[in-house]
Amino acid sequence: MPSSYHPTPPHGAARRLLGTALTCALALALGPLGADPALAHGGAAHMVPLKKTVEDFGGTLRWDSFANVFTVSRNGTLVRLKPGSKTALVNGQSMQLDVPVVMRKGAAYVPHDFVNQVFQSSLDKTFVVERVPNPLNPLTEAEIQTALDVLKASGRYKPGLRFTEISVKRPPKDEVWNFALTGQPVRAPRQAALVALDGKKVIEGTVDLAARTLTAWKPIEGAHGMVLLDDFATVQSAIEASPDYAKALATRGIADVKKVVATPLTVGYFDGKDSLRQEDRLLKVVSYLDVGDGNYWAHPIEGLVAVVDLEQKKVIKIEDGGLVPVPLKPTPYDGRDRAPTPAPKPLEITEPEGKNYTITGHTMHWRNWDFHVRLDSRVGLVLSTVTYNDKGTKRKVMYEGSLGGMIVPYGDPDTGWYFKAYLDSGEYGMGTLTSPIEPNKDAPQNAVLLDATLADYTGAPAKVPRAIAVFERYADPEFKHQEMGKPNLSTERRELVVRWISTVGNYDYLFDWVFAENGTIGINAGATGIEAVKGVKSRTMQDATAAEDTRYGTLIDHNIVGTTHQHIYNFRLDLDVDGEQNTLTEVDPVVLPNTRGGPRTSTMQTVQRTVQTEQQAAQKFDASTIRLLSNTAKSNKVGNPVSFQLIPYAGGTHPIAKGANFAKDEWINHRLSFMDRQLWVTRYDPEELFPEGKYPNRSNKDTGLGQFTADNQNIVNTDNVVWLTTGTTHVARAEEWPIMPTEWVHALLKPWNFFDETPTLGLNRPAK
């Protein structure tokens, strides 16, 4: 559920301790080495502390006392230095330093231009200058500012206008593919797409960035915009100013409203049964008590809901489901109440000769894969123009892939819970809520961390630090075979992972796109953070109240129930398997009688069929059926149509992606269709981007996949988009409290006769 994001400050004491330990180790190993050395052209070099220089540059420093070597790493560059030596190794290649590392009282010093000399040495090939900008590159800071300036100059701008989106407007698909394959620039002008809120009115606009003109400005009737970050502050101020809310707190023994933390929650739609007016811009507020343990989520103020009108900026209604004592037991999740434990020994993941991938602007090249990445304010990480180089030919795989949308619905009908069904990306903007990736924790030591730029709610450009991580990893054997009496043959599987994390209130979501050398693409979604919990009267399951208190969840602590809910993700995958003309094919392994004689009575065969229409394609996942997106106009060397297999599968506490756990007459089913079917295929439409529709906040009908498939278009040999739904029904358990270990669910795209042979055959065979 949404709440303000509070970044964790650096642990100052830990950093000081590390610095002291490093200094002491150096002092014991080396001792002081004298004064500043001279430059080659005469005069003393200006020396600065190595540790501070490296950390200020965003790198890490390690000392190997056995080898007497410093290791400096930052993104794609690994530097090894020995005190007193003028030779350094940069990604395994030797370079000469003007001045060696010197020691003073056990601390290492380098010349002030050390960073420039080493990190601009051209020995790191990870980052390559983009000579022709990719048309899908996200808007730069300057372009976001230009879009805002053009709007202000147009006469359409007014004070108080707020923005849910200022992003690149995608050029025509055929022009983008042509650029990706040939480098020919697109003809379409560079444009910015805007979505603004004027009070509660939603307006869409377009700015031609080259011509500096506003080319479109259109109000959208009947739509409610996204929740914006300043709305978080509005609801907090509203409850603090409300006498009625203060009175409800007093009945619960809470005298200081400043210790109450509000969470801004969307209200959904219940056809008037919740007594809320559809035209109002509203949020519901469920609150928690800050008791000083650093974990207000463990102290829900149960049964108390405030309805806040965002236009009036005040509480307009109090919903009180009855008095339940606030659980007050301190429940920190940062370990402050536990005895320190010994730190594990270091785990080193190094690439001493540099990366196996290059990043050119926003385009990645790794082994045979090429693709473009960008961060979107709504759906987060977007991958585009994905190709696989098959023996010298770049073959199309996917034009665009991203999270389409997701929902986290809860199953409790009580006052504080019945409306909770969060469309995290469509209602809050998961890209806007990107969580900076913590080096060596959220991503491994060898990860390259990429910043991003998004427009904030005022329209100003804002830097998103460490928004995306890219790293290569070992992923078990790709192949192994041992012939009796002959040498073993094994090859290593490598994977490239592109990771993005979004924090939406109590939950943190990790999204990995995983590329394998053998042509598969994995999509993994992980939920972690802190469970949303309900305050109850029961301390144990032996209490008389326990049966009723746990009707909709699990008792996971004294007076705390983890409420049963779901995490349902839908991924929009504009696959172009060797081209845009694709068909959904189903293959069923079946048991049929043996008609050819012999002792067998039955055989295993396959039955194949073509799915004709969008509505036929919308179906629940049956693991016994093989589903392929095929290009029937192209075949491999033996004549089979080239295809990719579509596999949505789950994991976590409920390992089957079974769909929504709601009755058919629930209003959530009137608004959303994507939850209950794991596979959808629709005819490509550049305006059909989100499975829940473009403006799902308070929507009263399905403007997403339900609407997209209503005309039931033919999908045989057409440009199609695949929508894969996966997820889990989350039944809480004690091991997930007070912190939730990351639980993953998955989807997989696997080549199926796409290649003529095993694509990794000979891939890792060293040249003689």
N, C-alpha and C positions, 0 to 999 in steps of 0.2 A: 504494500500500500504506500502511496506517496507521502513524502515528507521532505523537509529541507535537507540538503546534502551538506554535511559538515566534514571537510577533509581532516584526516588525522594529522596532527602536527608532528614534526620530527621528534624523536625521542632524544632530547638533548643530553641526558645523562649517559645514555648508551653510546652516543656518538663520542662524548668526551672520554668515556672509558676505552673505547676502541682506539682513539687517538693516543691515549696514554700508553696502552699496551703496545701499540706499534712503535712508539718512540722508545719505550724501554727495551723492546726486542732489538731495535737497531743499535741502541747504545751498547748493549751487551755484545752484539755481533761485530760491530765495526768500530765504535768509538769515534771521536772527532777527527776530521781530516784536514783541518786548517782553513786558510782564508780563501776568499773568492779567487777563482782562476782567471787568467787573462784571456781576452779574445784574441783571435788570430791577427787582427790588425792593431793590436795594442790596447791597453786600458783594461780595467777590471769589468767583468760582466756584472750586471745588476741581477742578483740572485733572489729568488722567492721560494717559499716552502712548497715542496712537491705535493704534499697531501692537500693543502688548501687549493693550490692551483688546479689539481685534477678534479676535486669535488666541486669547485666553482664552475668548472667546465661541464659538469654533469657526468663525470666519469667515476670509476671506482679504482682504488689502489690496493694492491695486495703485496705482501712481503714474504718471500720464501727464504727463511734463515739458513736452510740447508744449502741452497744453490746460490745464495747471496744475490738474488734477483728481485727487482721490482716488476710487477705486472700492472700495467695501466690499460683499462678497457673502457671503451665508449662506443655504443652501437656496433658498427661493423669493424672497428679497429682494435687490434690487440698489440700492445707495445711492451717489449721486455727490455729492461735496463739493468746494468750493473754499475754500482757506484765506482767512480774513477775511470769508467770506460767511455770513449767517444763513439763507440759503436752501439747502435740500438737495433733491435729486430722489430720491424713493423709488418704484421701479418706474415711473419716468416722471412721477410726480405730485409737485407742489411741496409742501414742508412747511417751516415756520419753526422754526429752532433757537433755543433760549434763548440759547446762546452759540456763536459761530462757532469753527471750527478755528483754533488759533493755533500759531505756530511759535516754538520756543526752540532756538537753536543748531542749526538745521537739522532738528529733530525735531518732529513734529506732536503737538499735545495737544488733548484734548477734555474737556468736563466729565464728572465721574465717573458721571453718570446718562445718558450718551450712548446706551448700548445700550438702556436702557429707553425712552428718548424716541423713538428711531428705529424700533426693531424691535417696539414695541408701539403703533405709530401707526395701526394698522388700515388702512394703505394696501396691505399685502400680503394678498392674498386667497387665497394658496395653501392655508393651513390654516384649516379651518372647524370650530368646536366641534360635536361630535356630541351632539345633544340626546337622542336615544333610542339606547342602546347596541345595536350589532349583535349578534345572538345568536351569531355566529361569531367575535366578537372573541377573540383569545387571552387566556388567563388573565393577570390583572394580578399584580404582585408580591404584593399583599395577598391575592388569591385563591389563589395558590400556597401562601402561608404558611397560609391558612385550611385548605386541604386537608390539609397536613401536621399542623396542630394537631388537626384532627378525627380523623385517623388515630391520633395519639398518645393522644387522649382515649378512643378506642374500646376500648383494651386489645389491639388487634391489632399495634401497633407494638412492635418490639424493637430494641435497639441493634445496629448493624451492618447494618440494612436499607438497601438501596441501590435507586435508582430509575432506570429507563430511560425513563420517561415520566410526567409530570404535565401534562396538557393539557386543553383544553376538550372536553367530550363533546358531539358534534354533536346538536342538536335534530332532530326529524323534518323531513325534506326539504320536505314541503309547507308546513309552518309557516315555514320559513326563506324559501322563495320568496315566500310571502305577505307577509312582512316587507319583503323587498327591493322588491316592487312596490307595496305599499300603505302600508308603515310600521307596520302593526299588529303589536304585540309578540307573540312566541311564547308559547304556553301552557305549554310544557315548562319545568321549573325549570332554573336554571343549575347545571350539574354539571361536575365534574372527573373525568377518567379517569386511573387510576394503573396503572402496571406496575412491580412491585417485585421485587427479587431477595433472597430469604432464603437466603444461601449460594448454592447452585446451583438452588434451587427458584424457579420463576417464579409470581408471584401477580398477578392482576388485581383492581382495586378501583374503586369509584365513590363519590364524595362529593357529596352534595347541599349546595351551598355556602350556599343560603339557610337551609335547615333545620339546617345544621351537623351532619349525620349521615352515617355510613358506611353506604351502602345496598347495597354488594356487596363481597365479599372472597373470591376463588375461586382456589385453586391450579390451575395448568395442568400436566397430566401430560405427561411426555415432552418438554418444551420446554427448550431452552437459551436463556438471555437474551442480550442484546446485550453487546458488549465496552464497558466503561465506562472513563472517563478514568483512574480510579485503577488500573485493570488495566495501563495503560501503565507506571506507576511500579512495579507489582508485578513485571513481567517483567524490568525493568532491575535491580531489587534481587536477583531470583532468580539471574540469570546472574552478578552480581558476588559472590554468596555461594557459588557452586557450585565445589567443587574439581575436579570432572570437566570443567567448562567451562574452568576455568583451565588444566588440563592440555592440552586441545585447542587453546587459544590459544597455549600455549607451543610446540607443534609447528609453529606458523605464525610463530614469532618475536615474538609479542606478549606482553609481560611485564606490562603495566598494563591491567587489565580496566576501569579507570575511563575509558580512552580508547575503549572499545567502546560503540557506540550500538545498543540493542536496538529492534527493531520488532515489535510484537505482532500476529501473523497468525493468522486463523482456520484451522482444520485441515481443514475440509470433511468429506466422508464417503466411505469407500472399502470399505464392507462388511467391515471387519476386516482388509483387506489391508495397512493401515498399522500394524497391531499396537496400535491405541489403543482403549481401552474407551469405548464409546458413552456410558456414564453419567457419565463424568468431565468436569469443566469445564476445558478445556485451551486453551492457545494455543501455537503454534509461534513460535520466535524466530529470525529471520535478522538478522545484525548487520553493522555497518559500523564502520570504524576512523576515528576523528577524528584527522586529521594536522595540523590547525590551519589548513586552507585555507578553512574555512567551508562545505565541501561534502563531508560524510561519505558522501553517496550515491555518490561516485566511487570509494570504497574498500571494495567489498564483501569480507567475509570469506567467500569462496566455499566451498560444500560443507559448511558447519557449521550445524547446526540443533539448537536446544535445545527440548525439549518441557517446558512449564511447567504444573504443576497449580495453578490459581488458588485452590483451597481450601487446599492445603498451602503455597502460596506458595513453591514450590521447583522446581528442575529435576528432573524424574523420568527423563529420557532424553536421551541425546546421539546424534544421527544425524550421521555423518561420511562424506561422499561422496568423501573423498580430498583431498590437499593441492594447492591452487592458490595461488600467491603472490598476496598482496594487492596490487592496483595502488596504488602509492604516489605517482605523479606528481601534484603539486598541480594541482587543477582547480577553482579558484574560479569561481563563476558571477555574482559581484557586480561584476566588472570590476576588482578590486583589483590584478590583475597586468597591466593594460593602461594605456597612456598615455592621459591625459585627452583627450577630444574636445570640440570646441566645442558648446555647447548650442544646440539649434535655436531659431530665433526664435519668440516666443510665438504660439500659436494661440488666438485669443479666441473663445469661444462664449458670447455674452451674450444675455439676454432683458430689455432695458432697461425694458420695460413690465410685467414680471412673467410668471408662468406662464400657460399655456393650460389648465391642469388645476387641480383643487382636491382636497384630501385632507381628508375628514371622518372623524375617528377613524382607521379602517382601510379606509375606502371611498374609491375613486378615481373621479373624474369627469373625462373628457377627451373633448372633442368630443361624439360620439354614444355613447361607451362609458361604462358604469358597471360596477364590479366591486369586490370585497372582497379584501384581501390579509392574510395572516398567515404567521408563521414556525412551522413544525412541527419538533420535535426530530429526527424521523426523515427525512422527505422534503424538509425545507426549505420553500421558497416554495410556498404554496398560494393559488390564486385561486378565488374563489367568486362565485356569482350574477352571472355575466357577462351583461349585456344590451346591446342596441344600440337606440338611440332612432331609429326609422324614421318620420320625418314626424310626430313627436309621440307615437308609441306605443312604449313600451319592450317590445322583443321578446326573449324568452329565447333564449340561445345555449348557455350551459354552466353547469351547477350547480356543478361543482367540477373543477379541473384542477391537476395537480401531477406532479412526478416520481413514478412509482409505485415504481420500483426500478431498480437497475443492477448490472451485473456486469463485472468486469475479469479474464477468465481468461487464463492464460499457457499456451503450448504446449510447454514444455520438460519432459521427464519426469525430469530429474535430481533428486537428493536435496533440494536447496534450492528446487525450483521446482514439482514435480508437483502440489502441493496448492494452489497459488496461483490462486484464483478468488474474488476479493473481491466480496461483496455489500455495497457500501459503505454504502448507506442502511439495509439490513436488519440488518447485523451491527454497524455502528459508529455509525449515526445521523448523517447528513450535516448535519442542522440543528444538532445539537450542535457539529459541527465547522465551523460557519460562520466564514468568514474576513472580518474587518472590511474594508470597501471603502475603498481609498485614494483620497481625492479627487484629481481631475485625472489619475489614472493608471488605476485600475480602472474609473473612470466619468468622463465628461466634466465640464468645468467647470460646466455648467449643471445638473448632477444634484442632486436633493434626496436626502439620505441619512437613512434612517430606522433608529432603534434598535429592538431587540426584547427581549423578556424570555422566558427559558426556565427551567425547573427544572434544577438540576445533579443529579449522582448522589446527593447527600445529601438531595435534596428541597427545597433552599433556592432561592429565586428568584435568577437571575443575569442581569444586563444583557448583551446582545449589542450592542456599539456598531457603528453603520454597517452594519447587517445587510442592508439592502435599498436599492438605488438606483433612482430614478425619473427619467427624463429624456426630453425630446422631441428629435427629430433630423430633419434634412432627409434624405429618402430618394429622391432623383431625381425626375424629372417624373412626376406622376400621369397627365398627358395632354399630348399635343402634336400639333398639326396645322397645316400650312401649305398653304392653298389658293393656287394660282398667282395672283399679282396682288392678293392680299388680305392683311391683317395676320395675323401669326402668332398662334396661340392656344395658350398653354401654361399648365398649372396645376402647382403644387408638391405633391408628396406629403410628408406628415408622418407620423412614426411615434412612438408612445409606447412606451418600453422600460422594463420592470420587471426588474431584474437582482439575482441572488443568487449568491454564490460560496462554495464549500465546499472546504477543504483537507483531503485525506485522505492523510496521509503525504507521499509524493513528488509526488503529483499534486494539482493545483488545478483544480476544475471550475467553469466559469461557466455559468449558466443564464439565458437571456433569454426573456421573454415579450414579443412584439412586436405591438402593436396598430396597424393601419393604418386610416385614415379610410374606406377602401373596404370594410371589413368583414372583412378577413383577419386571422387570428391566426397568427403565426409562433412556433415554439418552437425555440430554438437552444441546443445544448449544446457548450461548448468545453472541451477538455482542454489544460492547460498545466502548468507546473511543471518537474519533472525526471524523465527516464526511469528506470525500474527497470532496472539493468544487472547483467550477470554478469561476474565476473572470469575471464579465460582466459589461457592461456599465450602465445597469438599476439600479436605486435606489429603485423604487417602481413599482408595476404592472400597474400604470397609465402612465408610461413612454412610449414613442413611440417605443422604442427598446425592450420592455418587452416580447412581443409575441415571437419574434425570440430568445431572450436570454433564454427563459424558454421552448424552444421546447424539450429539452432533460433533463429537471429537474425542480426544484421548487426554486423560489426566496425565500430564507430564511433569508436574511439580506440585507442591502444596498450593492449593487454590488457583491453579493454572491449567487450563485446557487448551491444547492445540486443536483448533477447529479444522475439520475435514474440508479440503478444498481441492482445486485442480490448477495445474499450470499447463495451458494449452497454447502451443506455438504453431504458427502457420508461416511457411517459407514460400515466397514468390520466386519462382525459378523460370525465367524466360530462356528455356533451352532451345538452341538451334543446332540440332545434331547433324553435323556436316552440311548445314544449310537450314533455311527457314521452313521448308515444306516437310512437316513431320506428322506422324500418325501414332495414336495410342494403340498398342497391341497387347493382348493378354495371352499368356501361355499357361495352360493347366496340365501338370503331370497327372495322368489318370491310370487306373488299372483296367485293362481290357483282356478279354479271353485270348488264350493262345490258340491260333487257328493253323499253326504250322507243324503240328505233331510234336512228338517227344514227350518226356515225362512232366514238363511244366504245364500247369493249367491256366496261368495268367501271365500277363506281360505289363511292363511299364511303357507307356507311350505319352505323347503330348498332343493336346488339342489347342489350336491357335485360332483367335478371332480378333477382328478389328472393331474397335469402339467407334461408333459413328458420330455421336453428338455429345455436346457439353453435359447434358443431364445424365446420359448414360455413363459418362466418365466420373461423375461425382459419386463416390462409393466409399464404404468402409474398407479398411485394410484387412484383407484375408491373406495370411502369410502363405497359404498353399498356392496362390496364384502369382505368377511372375508377370510383372507389368513393365512394359518397355515403351519408351518413346523412340520411334523408328523413323528413319529416312528410307522409304521404300524405293526411292529413285536411285539410291546408291547402295552398293554392296561390297563386301570384302572379297578376297581372292577366290573364295569358293561359292560366292553367289548369295550369301545370307545378307539381308538388309542390315545396314549399320544402325546400332541402337545404343541407348543407355537405359539401364534398369533403374526403376524408381522404388526406393525402399524407405518408407517411414516406419521407424520402430522406436520403442520407448526405452524405459529403464526406471531407475529410482525405486521408490517404494511400491509402485504399481507398474509392473513391467510391460503392460500392453496399452497401446494408444487406443483406448476403447471409445473415446468421444465423451460428450457432455453427460453429466449425471443429473439430468433435470427432466421433469415431466414435459410432455409435448405441449401442454397449455401454458407453460411458463413464458412470461414476456421476453425473457432472454432469447428464447428460440424464435420469437417474432423478429427480433432485431439482428440476429446473427445466425448464419448457417454454417460457417466454416468449422465450428467446433466439432461437429458430429460426424464428419466424413474426413478420412485421412488423405484422400486423393481427389483433386479437381483438375480438370484441363479445360481451359477456355481459349477462344480465338484471341489472338493478340490485339490489344487496343491500348495505345499509349496512355490513355486516361484511366485505365483500370489497374490501379497500383496497390490497393489495400483490401484485404479480404473482408474487413469490417466496414468498408466504405470510407470516403475521404473525411466525412464529418460525423463520427459515431457518437460524440458526446450528446447524451439525452435523445438519441435517435429513437423513433417509434416504429421503424421498419428496417429491413435489411437493404442497405444501399451498397453492399459489397458483393460477395460471390453469389448470393441469392438473386440479386438483380442482374449480375453479369451473365448468369446462365438462364435467365428467364426466357430469352429468345431462342434458346436451344440450338445454337448454330452448329453446322457441320464442322467437324474437326479432323477430317480425313485429308491428308496431304495439304495442310494449311500451316500458317505461322501460329504456333500455339504457345501458351504459357501453362506451366505445371505449378500447382499449389499443393505442397505437402504439409499435412497437419500431423504433429506428434505431440506427446505430452504425457503427463502422469496425474493420476488421482492421488493426492498427497494425504495419506493417513499418518498422522503425527506419531512419533515415538520418543521415548525419554532421551535417547542418544542424540537427538537434534536440539536439545535445550541445555543451556541458553544460546549456544551457537549451532548453526546448521551446517554440517559438512556438505560440500558441494555434491549435488545429485544431478546426474547427467541424463538427458534423453537425446535421441539421435535421428538423423536421416542420412541416407547414403545414395549417391549417384554412381553407378558402376557400369563401365563399358561392357557391351554385350554384342559380340561380333563387330564391334567398332574397328578393331584392328585385325590384321591378317595373321598375327601370331602374338605370343606373349610380349608385350611392349617393353618389358625390362630385360629381354634376352640380350645379353652382351652389354647392357647399359653401364654396368660397373666393372667391365673388364678393362684392366689397364692396358694402355698401348705399349707395344714392345719397343 
